[in-house]
Amino acid sequence: MVEKVDEWHWSSYLATSGRVPVPSWLTVDWLLSSFDSIKSAALIKYEQFVYAGLSKKSPWIDLKQQIYLGSDDLISRVVRHVDPKVDYTDISRTHVPDLVKGLTIEEYERMSGNRDEAIYSSYKSGLYSMKEIGKYFLTSLLKN
């Protein structure tokens, strides 16, 4: 990747921090207003926020079901509100059906013809990481 945040030219950071012109499609003022109502103060606070985050672990480590950040409780509450009639064109097609169904790994195991198929289906659903699937099947293997 890059060593400094301003070296990543595809990031909105350069435009948001005022270092390059803001593209017409980028809503910088709305984002900066989250930091302060005075633009110069907002720019300073935005940069402090970005630099403070550089020392933190990546949020992607805690990504669940390939699209959610949050606790298991939050995710289960959010998934319950997924409306099957909603236009999902912005969500990868592979994620939609199982997000709506919300199947458990145990349900994949019961529906599948064998263990390998259940592992494949659980992973392909996007609902579970390999670690979660491995833990489940190791536990079920030890029970037998």
DAPE-V497634 format. One record per helix or strand. SS is the DSSP state (hx for helix, st for strand). FROM is the first residue (numbers start at 1). TO is the last residue. Records with the same first field share a line. If there is no record, write none. Layout:
SS: FROM-TO + FROM-TO
This chain:
hx: 5-7 + 13-16 + 28-32 + 39-53 + 59-62 + 72-80 + 93-101 + 105-111 + 115-124 + 130-143
st: 64-64 + 68-68
